[in-house]
């Protein structure tokens, strides 16, 4: 429906804006478009960066590139937009994604409602007025009926608290907050800490730029060649022509990618045939490798067939037997942690200027003025690159310092882990919506597809509230408890929660509660659940002034949602 044709409905408490959205990445931009251009609401977006892009604004480390294929790493809501934009490579690079989001911003005239270079420092529910008061680092207080977080799942950088970092005389950087002007590494001795998806992506580029690269590995990781390459004119034409098929496919698959996971069992496939399928998938490259068999994430034995294949590949590539041993000594099932893909990662260890340090054998003890000292020796360095990941999913939300009804702080309510309904709403926090929040498929999927689904659900919900004159919506504690139990149960059917050092569980951040955070039941199934909830008038949500838990204390709220935290 066009702006202006809808009855604006109830606007309780005289809020300045109908909605405040935090963040101007994929999620915030589309949410703004839906709420302003489709529902005709007064919307204000607050963004800490100087431009749009979210993750792709900050992650400018050399070689930064998406692991999702470009034909699916984009919006699908507008066929015209899909036709207008042309990706140049199989996987989109950071700068190209940023340009794409700039185009989206201009095309839908979004910039005028975004406040850049402004950080949200707090958000508080005013119960009497029925609105949110959002505070910023510029000293403003902005009021809104709805508060929508579009802050991303991986936006709070995790810099390990290594003693002595403050006295290091060289320079250090986190990959997720890379200087925009770039870093000149020529002639430098660089130390890289972390070998997750980012570390595996950045290492070959650092090795090519620096005089010497020392890679500090805590946990060895599998990786499959990405096989990135320029798209041919014929492929570009086909991508455009097949828009509808691709859109329908990404919305129907488990992970929101443009390919299905095979139903075939690795264990029931004869070894020769299995090997041939792995060989073909290795040649195809990328995240498609994990789709060869349907039981790789549910059976440890099936998984081992892929894991041993990949360990063998590492030993084939890496010439130094000791390096090959350290790199292939992997302690978890394949794809039970986020599976990295790479361009020449293992080949990098064959370069003369690259060393590998096994932190399991010699843990880091401190950063000295000159470099990193492990239990075995000091490694002199000019630059340290932390590819140490993020305080995932909950970190960016807690950083907003949100206080819900009765002054209950989100940080206190989530002390033992996140408690949500569908990863969309939180009991005790009326009219707060979390795009790709914990408890939704989020990081287990191709993010733009999950984001579109959430932004549309939220816009439909707000449209419905206003059409029906309902002033607020809030997850009921009982429904959130049920959802948490379901998230837990679904995760426990897979190998995902079995990994010790997994950020899916919050285990990468010391002191963070252990809880399996994303919904592992698949995006297609999740979408159906969300659609059913909306079609049935939002069961599980408290609508309007009923507020059965209105006088709940924090303790009561925590007790009422017991079971929500997906502890494993
Ligand atoms: P990840 O996947 O969390 O990887 C972080 C890496 O840093 C991983 O190898 C960690 O080892 C290592 N790490 C973390 N803390 C330390 C300390 N204190 N000492 C040594 N090593 C450490 O983050 P990424 O940025 O690679 O990927 C995140 C997502 O971004 C990715 O999934 C994509 O969606 C894009 P560990 O395994 O914990 O032993």
Boltz pocket constraint, residues with backbone or C-beta under 6 A from the ligand:
constraints:
  - pocket:
      binder: B
      contacts: [[A, 154], [A, 158], [A, 160], [A, 161], [A, 193], [A, 194], [A, 195], [A, 196], [A, 197], [A, 198], [A, 199], [A, 216], [A, 217], [A, 218], [A, 219], [A, 338], [A, 359], [A, 364], [A, 387], [A, 388], [A, 389], [A, 390], [A, 443], [A, 501], [A, 502], [A, 503], [A, 508]]
      max_distance: 6.0
